[in-house]
Amino acid sequence: MGLPNRTRRSLLYDRAAAGAMGLLARLSGLIVVVIAVGLFLKSVPILKNQSLSSLLFSSEWFPLRGQFGFLPFIMGSLWVTGTAMVLAVPLCLLTAIYLAEYAPLGIREGVRPLIDLLAGIPSVVYGVWGVLVVVPWVKRAAGWFGYSTSGYCVLSAGIVLAVMIFPVIIHMTVEILRAVPQEIREASLSLGATQWQTIKKVVLRKAFGGVLAAIVLGLSRAFGETMAVLMVAGNAVRSPTGFLDPAYPLPALIANNYGEMMSIPLYDSAMMLACLILLGVVLVFNILAKLVLMRIQKEIQ
Amino acid sequence: MDRRRVEEAVMKVLMKAATLLIVSLLGLIVLTISVRGIRAMSWSMLTQTPKGGFYLGREGGILNAIVGSFYVAGGATGLAFAAAVPVVLYLNVFCRRGSRTAAVIRFLLDVLWGVPSIVFGAFGFLLMLAVGLRASLLGGILTVSLFVLPILCRAMDEVVRMIPSDLLESSYALGATRLQTAVRVVLRQASAGILTAVLIAFGRGIGDAASVLFTAGYSDQIPQSLTRPAATLPLAIFFQLGTPFPQVQDRAYAAALILTVVVLATSLLSRRLGRRLTRHMIP
């Protein structure tokens, strides 16, 4: 009425754009829900056929006979991820504390981008490195101690995975340590504490939740990692009993068998359940870490 | 010397050792890939497709995988970009600051960001089966675009969020609508960051193997249409490394070197661009 036509048209476009963009934004947020529901619907047939506890805790894996016990793969995932965490966490914490608290500016400015840059190296490339360097090295090192292994084992997979999650944990931990306010460091130092005492008793205590979140994010990354592990873990259907045994983690199982599952009844459903377990574990870890980080952010602000 | 000084000195040595170890391990990876890759590299590697099968054929190169990778990652990044721009504009311009809807969508996108790529691969394959699509360039592009969408959204959101709200308000005060502000002010202000985000997403997309494992297929030829299977560099590495023939394994090493160079180059370029272009932003 009172408005000129051009203005009215602009407002109309604005309203239309708001609607369309809002819809698209909601849809993209829902993708993760759609994935979870889709995987669940596809794994219903096997859940109807076998009880969940027998699926999770049985070691009988004979798809041709319709027996799907996931225990060897779950144990494989736990062994490999656990090894990776044991190797990565102390190294990452030491490095992150050094970079955030001690390192001279030049070293910090040099090392941090280098580590971030290497976060982008593709998983298969880490796999190639694993095959070329880590596997023969583990084989030789085991030989010195009188053990024999092909080198394709839990330890090799753990080493490769640990290297892959270094950047994740270090990057986040450094950021969290830097976010701890300078005043509380100064207060501690002025009371006569050494720098290390300040870090140990004040800074790390303040940053504890965030550091834990960084570790959990690294853990979930390691748990879902596929290609590099597939290339070096050995992939034998058996629960590992030591670091030099081969392991067959869940992601490797999916990657190896997805293509040929169509001809065997319930096989596809079992693979979908494997995906669902993987997704469930990773999501729980991610959401926990995210919630902790959100609380810390609020605290700092 | 008292005990606490000793403890500090010991920890400092440990920290330096850990840092040195991590940096040298990362250096070792690049070195290993470079040495083996350069030894395997030749002109025909870059300009020929494999002859006589990717698994058994001993002649030819990896042109099919290079081209296929750029098709898949480029197409996926383009598709995800087309979806991510409206999403990010909606979150930052059309939603009020601190709105609940925006917070929930951000949270879900962050959660999606953490989903392992093998799950995207399996889910993408599920979708393709549902619509009767076979392993093809199109299937690969669609799946990888799902995989890079949260990466793009998150990276772009971070840049757009930095734009001061005064800038938007002055645009509104001049009579611009939200849409006009979004397109002419926000997108222009954030262009450097957006370019950086696109490069990051491309780098992640081109390096991922698990998402294309079932969806893009594998082929010795350069794909001629969207419905044909396409080879990608990560899968070329994965498959060809497993053969007993050193000539075929060489193709894997060459592919690994090319992939690493492409990924590191996009990463470096995005850092450079990010730094250079932000100089022209209104702070």
Interface residues (C-beta under 8 A of the other chain):
Chain A: S10 L11 Y13 D14 A17 A18 A20 M21 G22 L24 A25 R26 S28 G29 L30 I31 V32 V33 I35 G38 L39 K42 P90 L91 C92 L94 T95 I97 Y98 L99 Y102 A103 V111 P113 L114 I115 L117 L118 G120 I121 P122 S123 V124 V125 Y126 G127 V128 W129 V131 L132 V133 V163 F166 I170 T194 Q195 W196 Q197 L217 S220 R221 F223 G224 E225 T226 M227 M231 P251 I254 A255 Y258 G259 M271 M272 C275 L278 L279 V282 L283 F285 N286 I287 K290
Chain B: R4 R5 E7 E8 M11 K12 L14 M15 K16 A17 A18 T19 L21 I22 V23 L25 L26 L28 I29 V30 T32 I33 R36 A83 A84 P86 V87 L89 Y90 L91 F94 T101 V104 I105 F107 L108 L109 D110 V111 L112 G114 V115 P116 S117 I118 V119 F120 G121 A122 F123 F125 L126 L127 L146 L149 C153 T177 R178 L179 Q180 A182 I200 G203 R204 I206 G207 D208 A209 A210 L213 F214 P234 I237 F238 L241 A252 Y253 A256 L259 T260 V263 L264 T266 S267 L268 R271
